[in-house]
Amino acid sequence: MTSLPIFENERDDLPQDSLYSGSRSGGVAVERILEALPEPIYMTDAKGRITFYNSAAAAMWGVHPELGKSEFCGSWKLYWPDGRPLPHDECPMAVALKENRANRGLEAVAERPDGTRVPFLAFPTPLFDDAGNLTGAVNMLVDLTDRAIADEAEQRYAAIFASSDDAILAKDLNGTIISWNRGAERLFGYTAAEAIGKQVAMLIPQERHDEEPAILGRIRRGDRIDHYETIRRRKDGSLIEISLSVSPIRDREGRVIGAAKIARDITERKRAEQQQSLLIREMNHRVKNLFTVASSVVSLSARSAETPAELASVVRDRLNALARAHALTIPSFSEASGSAEHTTTLHELIGTILAPYDAVSNGHKPRAHVKGADVQISGSVVTSFALLLHEFATNAAKYGALSDPEGVVDISCQDDGTQFVLIWTERGGPSVDRKTDGDGFGTLLGKATVEKQFGGEIVREWNPDGLSIRLSVARNRLCIS
């Protein structure tokens, strides 16, 4: 449609206002051809008055301009791409008519009456008769809405790609890296310049090199891989646990041409999961132990209790002592070591157990004195020592030094590296008659724990001034789970 003869009448008997109703190609109406085209097309006379437009043009404009009156363009309003108003007499079609030359590929924006704006490219071309006189122009418009949407989406994706904390990279089907964002730089330590063009296998530890062919095989089949947990190697050689999602990249024809990867650092999550598992196992272990100990406390206490009330009282007191001792061993998480720590010291445990009997009031001095070596104890050792010390204290409160306001208990600790010795000495209490060990709770507990658990011994001496207990245990058994 670059010259008038294409649109001239073949027959002189056709009316002049049917200028575009026929063609040399066998009588097929050019107007019908233009109407059938999917792109917006319209024509004007030499003064810019619209003489024809097809349905695609009317749909893009959102209006039906009046033939012979509407000028240069049929849209309601026009704008430059930057949003400035564009007068109709300065639009690409008007310029083409004024300058008598094609004015192709200029971009503008048409606004419909409903406010919708449509970006488009204009390709106005002047038409001349055989004498070279300007007779009008034809204009084809290319709707850029899809391209604008695609550009906006591309900009949005580019912003996400650039700012994401996750590592995002793309590779071709040969495993060559073709894009690399800042998240990937932070995660793996390679700059984009160092990574692009290299094989993605440089991130994979040697023992996991079989993963990449398997991943590429699935991508070639069009499969997507979601949240695949694996290990990758940083530039400095350190290993990192990641969650990997891989999606195929397709061309316009739908063929898979590469893969996009999102890698997320899950090191902290894995560490938290391990810590949680550790704490759950520890809690399970402790609960089982506490139930076992509680059962033993009830069984052994029943042997010496004479009434249900007495049984309830001694069991309650012993379990309360265990509760106080257990509070000392609640695990606290150490960020430095990344592990749960649950140890206490023997001196701290002694102070906790004796606190109810060691109240200082009316200017009185403390009734319990601890001196000598201190050692760390953990796990079931805490429970065993708590029960033993509780028995020592309650017996002293009932019959020994702690039953008298002036009585005191001296506790001496000795550690030679292989054996740990605790000596409990009571003084200032009632006179003591010599007694045998018997078969009370403390005696049974001593045999069950000190001798069997700790490989040690417990010896009692009933001196006139008060009871003395010598507890000896193997040093290497004080920190066991």
VEXTORDO-940574 format. One record per residue (C-alpha): residue in three letters; residue number from 1; x, y, z. Coordinates in steps of 0.05 Angstrom, whole numbers, plus 32768, in hexadecimal, padded with zeros to 4 digits. Layout:
N
["ALA", NUM, [X, Y, Z]];
...
***
This chain:
481
["MET", 1, [8000, 8000, 8000]];
["THR", 2, [8038, 8031, 7FF0]];
["SER", 3, [801A, 804F, 7FB1]];
["LEU", 4, [7FD6, 8064, 7F99]];
["PRO", 5, [7FCE, 8035, 7F5E]];
["ILE", 6, [7FC1, 7FFB, 7F8D]];
["PHE", 7, [7F82, 801F, 7FA2]];
["GLU", 8, [7F6D, 803D, 7F5F]];
["ASN", 9, [7F2C, 8027, 7F3D]];
["GLU", 10, [7F33, 7FF6, 7F04]];
["ARG", 11, [7EF1, 800D, 7EE7]];
["ASP", 12, [7EE0, 8054, 7ED3]];
["ASP", 13, [7E96, 8049, 7EE2]];
["LEU", 14, [7EA1, 8040, 7F2D]];
["PRO", 15, [7E8E, 807D, 7F56]];
["GLN", 16, [7ECA, 80A6, 7F6F]];
["ASP", 17, [7EB8, 809C, 7FB8]];
["SER", 18, [7EC6, 8052, 7FAD]];
["LEU", 19, [7F0F, 8060, 7FA6]];
["TYR", 20, [7F23, 8024, 7FCF]];
["SER", 21, [7EED, 7FF3, 7FBC]];
["GLY", 22, [7F13, 7FCC, 7F88]];
["SER", 23, [7F59, 7FB4, 7F75]];
["ARG", 24, [7F7F, 7F99, 7F3A]];
["SER", 25, [7F82, 7F53, 7F59]];
["GLY", 26, [7F40, 7F3C, 7F3F]];
["GLY", 27, [7F0C, 7F69, 7F5D]];
["VAL", 28, [7F15, 7F56, 7FA6]];
["ALA", 29, [7F03, 7F94, 7FCE]];
["VAL", 30, [7F41, 7FB2, 7FEF]];
["GLU", 31, [7F13, 7FCD, 8025]];
["ARG", 32, [7F00, 7F85, 8037]];
["ILE", 33, [7F49, 7F71, 8039]];
["LEU", 34, [7F5A, 7FAA, 8068]];
["GLU", 35, [7F1E, 7F9B, 8093]];
["ALA", 36, [7F35, 7F53, 809A]];
["LEU", 37, [7F7B, 7F65, 80B2]];
["PRO", 38, [7F87, 7F5C, 80FD]];
["GLU", 39, [7FB1, 7F9B, 8104]];
["PRO", 40, [7F90, 7FE0, 810B]];
["ILE", 41, [7F92, 8004, 80C7]];
["TYR", 42, [7F73, 8045, 80B1]];
["MET", 43, [7F7A, 8077, 8076]];
["THR", 44, [7F73, 80C2, 806E]];
["ASP", 45, [7F6E, 80F3, 8035]];
["ALA", 46, [7FA4, 8126, 8027]];
["LYS", 47, [7F89, 8155, 805D]];
["GLY", 48, [7F8A, 811E, 8092]];
["ARG", 49, [7F3F, 8110, 8094]];
["ILE", 50, [7F33, 80C6, 80A2]];
["THR", 51, [7F14, 80A3, 8066]];
["PHE", 52, [7F18, 805A, 807E]];
["TYR", 53, [7F28, 8031, 80BC]];
["ASN", 54, [7F20, 7FE7, 80CB]];
["SER", 55, [7F00, 7FC6, 8107]];
["ALA", 56, [7F44, 7FB9, 8128]];
["ALA", 57, [7F51, 8004, 8128]];
["ALA", 58, [7F0D, 8014, 8146]];
["ALA", 59, [7F19, 7FE0, 817C]];
["MET", 60, [7F5C, 7FFE, 818E]];
["TRP", 61, [7F41, 8045, 8190]];
["GLY", 62, [7F02, 8031, 81B5]];
["VAL", 63, [7EDA, 8060, 8187]];
["HIS", 64, [7EC0, 8063, 813F]];
["PRO", 65, [7EDA, 80A4, 8122]];
["GLU", 66, [7EAF, 80CA, 80EF]];
["LEU", 67, [7EC8, 80C0, 80A8]];
["GLY", 68, [7EDA, 80FF, 8084]];
["LYS", 69, [7EDC, 8128, 80C4]];
["SER", 70, [7F09, 8107, 80F8]];
["GLU", 71, [7F51, 811B, 80EA]];
["PHE", 72, [7F95, 80F8, 80EC]];
["CYS", 73, [7F83, 80C2, 811F]];
["GLY", 74, [7F42, 80A4, 8138]];
["SER", 75, [7F54, 809F, 8181]];
["TRP", 76, [7F32, 80CB, 81B5]];
["LYS", 77, [7F73, 80E5, 81D3]];
["LEU", 78, [7FBD, 80DB, 81C3]];
["TYR", 79, [7FFC, 80DE, 81EF]];
["TRP", 80, [8046, 80D7, 81E6]];
["PRO", 81, [8065, 809A, 8208]];
["ASP", 82, [807C, 80C6, 8242]];
["GLY", 83, [8034, 80DA, 8251]];
["ARG", 84, [8034, 8120, 8230]];
["PRO", 85, [7FF5, 8130, 8208]];
["LEU", 86, [7FFE, 8128, 81BD]];
["PRO", 87, [7FD2, 8154, 8191]];
["HIS", 88, [7FB2, 8130, 8157]];
["ASP", 89, [7FD1, 8160, 8125]];
["GLU", 90, [8016, 814D, 813F]];
["CYS", 91, [800D, 8102, 813E]];
["PRO", 92, [8037, 80D5, 8110]];
["MET", 93, [8001, 80D6, 80D9]];
["ALA", 94, [7FFD, 8122, 80DA]];
["VAL", 95, [8048, 8128, 80D4]];
["ALA", 96, [804A, 80F6, 809A]];
["LEU", 97, [8016, 811F, 8074]];
["LYS", 98, [8039, 8161, 8083]];
["GLU", 99, [807E, 8149, 806F]];
["ASN", 100, [8066, 811C, 8036]];
["ARG", 101, [8090, 80E2, 8050]];
["ALA", 102, [8086, 80A1, 8075]];
["ASN", 103, [808B, 80AA, 80C0]];
["ARG", 104, [8091, 8062, 80D8]];
["GLY", 105, [809C, 8042, 811C]];
["LEU", 106, [808C, 807D, 8149]];
["GLU", 107, [806D, 806A, 818C]];
["ALA", 108, [8030, 808C, 81AA]];
["VAL", 109, [7FF7, 807D, 81DA]];
["ALA", 110, [7FAD, 807E, 81C9]];
["GLU", 111, [7F7A, 808A, 8200]];
["ARG", 112, [7F35, 806C, 81FA]];
["PRO", 113, [7EF7, 8090, 8215]];
["ASP", 114, [7EF6, 805F, 8250]];
["GLY", 115, [7F3C, 8077, 8264]];
["THR", 116, [7F62, 803A, 824C]];
["ARG", 117, [7FA4, 804B, 822C]];
["VAL", 118, [7FC1, 8022, 81F3]];
["PRO", 119, [800A, 802B, 81DF]];
["PHE", 120, [8016, 8021, 8194]];
["LEU", 121, [8047, 802A, 815B]];
["ALA", 122, [8030, 8051, 811E]];
["PHE", 123, [8046, 8045, 80D5]];
["PRO", 124, [8026, 807D, 80AC]];
["THR", 125, [8037, 807E, 8062]];
["PRO", 126, [8021, 80B6, 8031]];
["LEU", 127, [7FFF, 80A2, 7FF0]];
["PHE", 128, [800B, 80C6, 7FAE]];
["ASP", 129, [7FEA, 80C4, 7F69]];
["ASP", 130, [800F, 80B8, 7F27]];
["ALA", 131, [801F, 8102, 7F24]];
["GLY", 132, [803E, 8101, 7F68]];
["ASN", 133, [8007, 8127, 7F8B]];
["LEU", 134, [7FF7, 8115, 7FD3]];
["THR", 135, [7FB4, 80F2, 7FD5]];
["GLY", 136, [7FB3, 80D8, 801D]];
["ALA", 137, [7FD5, 80A7, 804B]];
["VAL", 138, [7FCE, 8062, 8069]];
["ASN", 139, [7FE1, 8052, 80B0]];
["MET", 140, [7FEB, 800F, 80D3]];
["LEU", 141, [7FEC, 800E, 811F]];
["VAL", 142, [800E, 7FD9, 8149]];
["ASP", 143, [7FEF, 7FCF, 818E]];
["LEU", 144, [8027, 7FCC, 81C1]];
["THR", 145, [7FFC, 7FB9, 81FD]];
["ASP", 146, [8017, 7F72, 8200]];
["ARG", 147, [805E, 7F8C, 81F9]];
["ALA", 148, [8052, 7FC0, 8230]];
["ILE", 149, [8037, 7F8A, 825E]];
["ALA", 150, [8072, 7F5F, 824D]];
["ASP", 151, [80A2, 7F99, 8259]];
["GLU", 152, [8082, 7FA8, 829C]];
["ALA", 153, [8085, 7F5E, 82B0]];
["GLU", 154, [80CD, 7F5B, 8298]];
["GLN", 155, [80DF, 7F98, 82C2]];
["ARG", 156, [80BB, 7F7A, 82FE]];
["TYR", 157, [80DF, 7F38, 82F6]];
["ALA", 158, [8121, 7F5C, 82EC]];
["ALA", 159, [8116, 7F82, 832D]];
["ILE", 160, [8106, 7F41, 8352]];
["PHE", 161, [8142, 7F1F, 8332]];
["ALA", 162, [8171, 7F58, 8347]];
["SER", 163, [8157, 7F62, 838E]];
["SER", 164, [8147, 7F1B, 83A4]];
["ASP", 165, [816C, 7F01, 83E0]];
["ASP", 166, [8168, 7EBC, 83C1]];
["ALA", 167, [819B, 7EA7, 838D]];
["ILE", 168, [817B, 7EA8, 8348]];
["LEU", 169, [81A1, 7E90, 830B]];
["ALA", 170, [8193, 7E74, 82C6]];
["LYS", 171, [81B9, 7E41, 829D]];
["ASP", 172, [81B3, 7E24, 8258]];
["LEU", 173, [81A8, 7DDB, 824A]];
["ASN", 174, [81F4, 7DCF, 824A]];
["GLY", 175, [81F7, 7DE7, 8292]];
["THR", 176, [8218, 7E2A, 8281]];
["ILE", 177, [8205, 7E63, 82AF]];
["ILE", 178, [81E4, 7E9C, 8287]];
["SER", 179, [81CA, 7EC9, 82BF]];
["TRP", 180, [81DD, 7ED5, 8307]];
["ASN", 181, [81BD, 7F05, 833A]];
["ARG", 182, [81D9, 7F27, 8377]];
["GLY", 183, [81B9, 7EF3, 83A4]];
["ALA", 184, [81E3, 7EBF, 8380]];
["GLU", 185, [8221, 7EEA, 838B]];
["ARG", 186, [8212, 7EED, 83D6]];
["LEU", 187, [8201, 7EA3, 83DC]];
["PHE", 188, [8239, 7E84, 83B3]];
["GLY", 189, [826F, 7EBA, 83B5]];
["TYR", 190, [8278, 7EC0, 8369]];
["THR", 191, [826B, 7F02, 8346]];
["ALA", 192, [823F, 7F02, 8308]];
["ALA", 193, [827D, 7F0D, 82DD]];
["GLU", 194, [829E, 7ED0, 82FD]];
["ALA", 195, [8261, 7EA3, 82F6]];
["ILE", 196, [8240, 7EB3, 82B3]];
["GLY", 197, [825C, 7E86, 827D]];
["LYS", 198, [8275, 7E52, 82AE]];
["GLN", 199, [8258, 7E0E, 82BA]];
["VAL", 200, [8227, 7E0A, 82F4]];
["ALA", 201, [824C, 7DCB, 8309]];
["MET", 202, [827F, 7DF8, 832A]];
["LEU", 203, [824D, 7E00, 8363]];
["ILE", 204, [8242, 7DB5, 836C]];
["PRO", 205, [826E, 7D8C, 839B]];
["GLN", 206, [8292, 7D53, 8379]];
["GLU", 207, [8269, 7D1D, 839B]];
["ARG", 208, [8229, 7D3D, 8381]];
["HIS", 209, [823B, 7D47, 8337]];
["ASP", 210, [8208, 7D13, 8322]];
["GLU", 211, [81D1, 7D43, 8338]];
["GLU", 212, [81DA, 7D74, 82FE]];
["PRO", 213, [81CE, 7D42, 82C4]];
["ALA", 214, [8190, 7D29, 82E8]];
["ILE", 215, [8176, 7D70, 82F1]];
["LEU", 216, [8184, 7D83, 82A9]];
["GLY", 217, [8161, 7D43, 8292]];
["ARG", 218, [8122, 7D56, 82B6]];
["ILE", 219, [8125, 7D9E, 829D]];
["ARG", 220, [812B, 7D86, 8254]];
["ARG", 221, [80EB, 7D5F, 8260]];
["GLY", 222, [80CA, 7D9F, 8278]];
["ASP", 223, [80C6, 7D8A, 82C1]];
["ARG", 224, [80CB, 7DBA, 82FB]];
["ILE", 225, [80F3, 7DAA, 833A]];
["ASP", 226, [80D9, 7DC8, 837B]];
["HIS", 227, [80FF, 7DD0, 83BC]];
["TYR", 228, [8136, 7D9D, 83AF]];
["GLU", 229, [8164, 7D9E, 83EB]];
["THR", 230, [81AD, 7D94, 83DC]];
["ILE", 231, [81F4, 7DAF, 83EA]];
["ARG", 232, [821C, 7DDF, 83C0]];
["ARG", 233, [8263, 7DFB, 83C4]];
["ARG", 234, [8274, 7E45, 83CB]];
["LYS", 235, [82AE, 7E68, 83AA]];
["ASP", 236, [82D7, 7E61, 83EA]];
["GLY", 237, [82CC, 7E16, 83EA]];
["SER", 238, [829B, 7E14, 8424]];
["LEU", 239, [825C, 7DEB, 841D]];
["ILE", 240, [8216, 7E07, 8425]];
["GLU", 241, [81D2, 7DE5, 842C]];
["ILE", 242, [819F, 7E00, 83FB]];
["SER", 243, [8158, 7DF5, 83E4]];
["LEU", 244, [8157, 7DF5, 8398]];
["SER", 245, [811C, 7E03, 8369]];
["VAL", 246, [8127, 7DFA, 831E]];
["SER", 247, [80F8, 7E0D, 82E5]];
["PRO", 248, [8100, 7E04, 829A]];
["ILE", 249, [810A, 7E42, 826E]];
["ARG", 250, [80E4, 7E3F, 822C]];
["ASP", 251, [80E9, 7E66, 81EB]];
["ARG", 252, [80AE, 7E83, 81C4]];
["GLU", 253, [80A0, 7E40, 81A5]];
["GLY", 254, [809D, 7E1F, 81E9]];
["ARG", 255, [80DF, 7DFA, 81E2]];
["VAL", 256, [8109, 7DF1, 8221]];
["ILE", 257, [8149, 7E19, 8218]];
["GLY", 258, [8163, 7E1D, 825F]];
["ALA", 259, [8153, 7E1D, 82A9]];
["ALA", 260, [8148, 7E52, 82DF]];
["LYS", 261, [815F, 7E41, 8325]];
["ILE", 262, [814E, 7E5F, 8368]];
["ALA", 263, [817C, 7E4A, 83A1]];
["ARG", 264, [816C, 7E5A, 83E9]];
["ASP", 265, [819D, 7E53, 8424]];
["ILE", 266, [817E, 7E23, 8456]];
["THR", 267, [81BA, 7E1C, 8484]];
["GLU", 268, [8197, 7E3F, 84BE]];
["ARG", 269, [8157, 7E17, 84B3]];
["LYS", 270, [817E, 7DD6, 84B4]];
["ARG", 271, [81A3, 7DEB, 84F2]];
["ALA", 272, [8161, 7DFC, 8514]];
["GLU", 273, [8144, 7DB9, 84FF]];
["GLN", 274, [817F, 7D94, 851C]];
["GLN", 275, [817B, 7DBC, 855C]];
["GLN", 276, [8131, 7DAE, 8561]];
["SER", 277, [813D, 7D64, 8556]];
["LEU", 278, [8174, 7D65, 858B]];
["LEU", 279, [8146, 7D87, 85BD]];
["ILE", 280, [810D, 7D57, 85AE]];
["ARG", 281, [813A, 7D1B, 85B9]];
["GLU", 282, [8155, 7D3A, 85F9]];
["MET", 283, [810F, 7D49, 8612]];
["ASN", 284, [80F9, 7D03, 8602]];
["HIS", 285, [8135, 7CE7, 8626]];
["ARG", 286, [812A, 7D13, 8663]];
["VAL", 287, [80E0, 7D05, 8667]];
["LYS", 288, [80ED, 7CBB, 8666]];
["ASN", 289, [8121, 7CC2, 869C]];
["LEU", 290, [80F4, 7CED, 86C7]];
["PHE", 291, [80BC, 7CBB, 86C3]];
["THR", 292, [80EB, 7C83, 86D6]];
["VAL", 293, [8107, 7CAB, 8710]];
["ALA", 294, [80C1, 7CBF, 8727]];
["SER", 295, [80AC, 7C77, 8726]];
["SER", 296, [80E9, 7C63, 874F]];
["VAL", 297, [80DC, 7C9B, 8781]];
["VAL", 298, [8095, 7C82, 878D]];
["SER", 299, [80AB, 7C39, 8792]];
["LEU", 300, [80E5, 7C46, 87C2]];
["SER", 301, [80BF, 7C79, 87EC]];
["ALA", 302, [8087, 7C47, 87F6]];
["ARG", 303, [80B6, 7C18, 881B]];
["SER", 304, [80C2, 7C48, 8854]];
["ALA", 305, [8081, 7C70, 8856]];
["GLU", 306, [8050, 7C59, 888B]];
["THR", 307, [8011, 7C7F, 8873]];
["PRO", 308, [7FF7, 7C97, 8830]];
["ALA", 309, [7FFE, 7CDF, 8848]];
["GLU", 310, [8047, 7CD3, 8859]];
["LEU", 311, [8053, 7CB2, 8815]];
["ALA", 312, [8032, 7CEC, 87F1]];
["SER", 313, [805C, 7D1E, 8819]];
["VAL", 314, [80A0, 7CFE, 880D]];
["VAL", 315, [8092, 7CF0, 87C4]];
["ARG", 316, [807C, 7D38, 87BA]];
["ASP", 317, [80BA, 7D53, 87DC]];
["ARG", 318, [80E8, 7D26, 87B5]];
["LEU", 319, [80C8, 7D37, 8772]];
["ASN", 320, [80CC, 7D82, 8784]];
["ALA", 321, [8116, 7D79, 878F]];
["LEU", 322, [811C, 7D58, 874C]];
["ALA", 323, [80F6, 7D91, 872C]];
["ARG", 324, [8125, 7DC5, 874A]];
["ALA", 325, [8161, 7D9D, 8733]];
["HIS", 326, [8143, 7D92, 86EE]];
["ALA", 327, [813A, 7DDE, 86E5]];
["LEU", 328, [8186, 7DE4, 86E7]];
["THR", 329, [818D, 7DB8, 86AA]];
["ILE", 330, [815C, 7DD9, 867A]];
["PRO", 331, [8183, 7DDC, 8638]];
["SER", 332, [8199, 7E20, 861F]];
["PHE", 333, [81AE, 7E27, 85D6]];
["SER", 334, [81F5, 7E3E, 85CA]];
["GLU", 335, [81FC, 7E65, 8589]];
["ALA", 336, [8247, 7E5E, 858D]];
["SER", 337, [8247, 7E13, 858E]];
["GLY", 338, [8203, 7E09, 856C]];
["SER", 339, [81F0, 7DD5, 859F]];
["ALA", 340, [81C5, 7DCE, 85DD]];
["GLU", 341, [81EA, 7DD5, 861F]];
["HIS", 342, [81CB, 7DB7, 865D]];
["THR", 343, [81FF, 7DB2, 8694]];
["THR", 344, [8202, 7DCD, 86DB]];
["THR", 345, [8234, 7DC9, 8713]];
["LEU", 346, [8232, 7D9F, 8751]];
["HIS", 347, [8238, 7DDC, 877E]];
["GLU", 348, [81FD, 7DFD, 875C]];
["LEU", 349, [81D4, 7DBD, 8763]];
["ILE", 350, [81E5, 7DB8, 87AE]];
["GLY", 351, [81D0, 7E00, 87B8]];
["THR", 352, [818E, 7DF4, 8795]];
["ILE", 353, [817D, 7DB5, 87BE]];
["LEU", 354, [8192, 7DD4, 8801]];
["ALA", 355, [8172, 7E18, 87F5]];
["PRO", 356, [8131, 7E07, 881B]];
["TYR", 357, [815A, 7DF3, 8859]];
["ASP", 358, [818F, 7E29, 8855]];
["ALA", 359, [8165, 7E67, 8861]];
["VAL", 360, [818B, 7EA0, 8881]];
["SER", 361, [8161, 7EC9, 88B3]];
["ASN", 362, [816A, 7EEE, 88F4]];
["GLY", 363, [81B3, 7EF8, 88E5]];
["HIS", 364, [81C1, 7EAD, 88E5]];
["LYS", 365, [81F9, 7E94, 88B9]];
["PRO", 366, [81EC, 7E64, 887F]];
["ARG", 367, [81E1, 7E1D, 8896]];
["ALA", 368, [8201, 7DFB, 885A]];
["HIS", 369, [824A, 7E05, 8845]];
["VAL", 370, [8266, 7DEB, 8804]];
["LYS", 371, [82B0, 7DEC, 87F5]];
["GLY", 372, [82E3, 7DCA, 87CA]];
["ALA", 373, [82E4, 7DB6, 8781]];
["ASP", 374, [82A7, 7DC2, 8755]];
["VAL", 375, [8297, 7D98, 8719]];
["GLN", 376, [8266, 7D9B, 86DF]];
["ILE", 377, [822F, 7D67, 86DE]];
["SER", 378, [81FB, 7D59, 86A9]];
["GLY", 379, [81C3, 7D2B, 8693]];
["SER", 380, [81AD, 7CF3, 86C1]];
["VAL", 381, [81E7, 7D03, 86F0]];
["VAL", 382, [81C1, 7D41, 8705]];
["THR", 383, [8183, 7D19, 8716]];
["SER", 384, [81AA, 7CE5, 873E]];
["PHE", 385, [81D1, 7D19, 8766]];
["ALA", 386, [8191, 7D41, 8772]];
["LEU", 387, [816E, 7D05, 8790]];
["LEU", 388, [81AA, 7CF3, 87BB]];
["LEU", 389, [81B3, 7D3A, 87D4]];
["HIS", 390, [8169, 7D41, 87E1]];
["GLU", 391, [816B, 7D02, 880C]];
["PHE", 392, [81A7, 7D1C, 8832]];
["ALA", 393, [8184, 7D5F, 883F]];
["THR", 394, [813F, 7D43, 8852]];
["ASN", 395, [815F, 7D11, 8882]];
["ALA", 396, [8189, 7D49, 88A0]];
["ALA", 397, [814A, 7D73, 88A8]];
["LYS", 398, [8123, 7D3A, 88C9]];
["TYR", 399, [8158, 7D1B, 88F5]];
["GLY", 400, [819B, 7D3E, 88ED]];
["ALA", 401, [81BD, 7D81, 88EE]];
["LEU", 402, [8187, 7DA7, 88C7]];
["SER", 403, [8152, 7D93, 88FA]];
["ASP", 404, [8175, 7DC1, 892C]];
["PRO", 405, [8177, 7E0D, 8920]];
["GLU", 406, [81C1, 7E0D, 8932]];
["GLY", 407, [81D4, 7DD1, 8906]];
["VAL", 408, [81FE, 7DD8, 88C7]];
["VAL", 409, [8215, 7DAC, 888E]];
["ASP", 410, [825B, 7DAF, 8871]];
["ILE", 411, [8263, 7D94, 882A]];
["SER", 412, [82AA, 7D88, 8811]];
["CYS", 413, [82BA, 7D77, 87C9]];
["GLN", 414, [82FB, 7D58, 87B2]];
["ASP", 415, [8311, 7D48, 876A]];
["ASP", 416, [8351, 7D23, 875A]];
["GLY", 417, [8342, 7D1A, 870F]];
["THR", 418, [832C, 7CD2, 8714]];
["GLN", 419, [82FF, 7CD2, 8751]];
["PHE", 420, [82D0, 7D07, 876B]];
["VAL", 421, [82C0, 7D05, 87B5]];
["LEU", 422, [8288, 7D29, 87DA]];
["ILE", 423, [8289, 7D29, 8826]];
["TRP", 424, [8248, 7D3E, 8849]];
["THR", 425, [8254, 7D4F, 8893]];
["GLU", 426, [821E, 7D63, 88C4]];
["ARG", 427, [822B, 7D85, 8906]];
["GLY", 428, [8206, 7DAC, 893B]];
["GLY", 429, [81C9, 7D80, 8939]];
["PRO", 430, [81AB, 7D4C, 8969]];
["SER", 431, [81D8, 7D16, 8984]];
["VAL", 432, [81DC, 7CDB, 8954]];
["ASP", 433, [81D8, 7C93, 8967]];
["ARG", 434, [81FD, 7C63, 893A]];
["LYS", 435, [81D0, 7C46, 8904]];
["THR", 436, [81D7, 7C17, 88CA]];
["ASP", 437, [81CA, 7C29, 8881]];
["GLY", 438, [8188, 7C02, 8882]];
["ASP", 439, [815C, 7BFE, 8844]];
["GLY", 440, [813F, 7C44, 8840]];
["PHE", 441, [8137, 7C6E, 8801]];
["GLY", 442, [817C, 7C8E, 8807]];
["THR", 443, [819E, 7C4B, 8811]];
["LEU", 444, [817B, 7C2B, 87D6]];
["LEU", 445, [8187, 7C68, 87AB]];
["GLY", 446, [81D1, 7C67, 87BD]];
["LYS", 447, [81D8, 7C1F, 87A7]];
["ALA", 448, [81B1, 7C2B, 8767]];
["THR", 449, [81D6, 7C69, 8751]];
["VAL", 450, [8219, 7C74, 8773]];
["GLU", 451, [8231, 7C2D, 876E]];
["LYS", 452, [8211, 7C18, 872C]];
["GLN", 453, [820D, 7C59, 8705]];
["PHE", 454, [824C, 7C7C, 871D]];
["GLY", 455, [8278, 7C41, 872F]];
["GLY", 456, [8283, 7C5F, 8774]];
["GLU", 457, [826F, 7C55, 87BC]];
["ILE", 458, [824A, 7C77, 87F4]];
["VAL", 459, [825D, 7C6F, 883D]];
["ARG", 460, [8238, 7C8B, 887A]];
["GLU", 461, [8257, 7C98, 88BE]];
["TRP", 462, [822B, 7CA9, 88FA]];
["ASN", 463, [825A, 7CD4, 8925]];
["PRO", 464, [8242, 7CF1, 8967]];
["ASP", 465, [8243, 7D37, 8949]];
["GLY", 466, [821C, 7D23, 890C]];
["LEU", 467, [8217, 7CF8, 88CF]];
["SER", 468, [8250, 7CF7, 889D]];
["ILE", 469, [8246, 7CDD, 8856]];
["ARG", 470, [827F, 7CCF, 8826]];
["LEU", 471, [8269, 7CCA, 87DD]];
["SER", 472, [829E, 7CB5, 87AA]];
["VAL", 473, [8291, 7CB0, 875F]];
["ALA", 474, [82BA, 7CA6, 8720]];
["ARG", 475, [82CD, 7CEB, 8704]];
["ASN", 476, [82BF, 7CD8, 86BB]];
["ARG", 477, [8276, 7CC7, 86CB]];
["LEU", 478, [8260, 7D0C, 86E1]];
["CYS", 479, [824C, 7D25, 869C]];
["ILE", 480, [8223, 7CEE, 867B]];
["SER", 481, [81E0, 7CF1, 8659]];
***
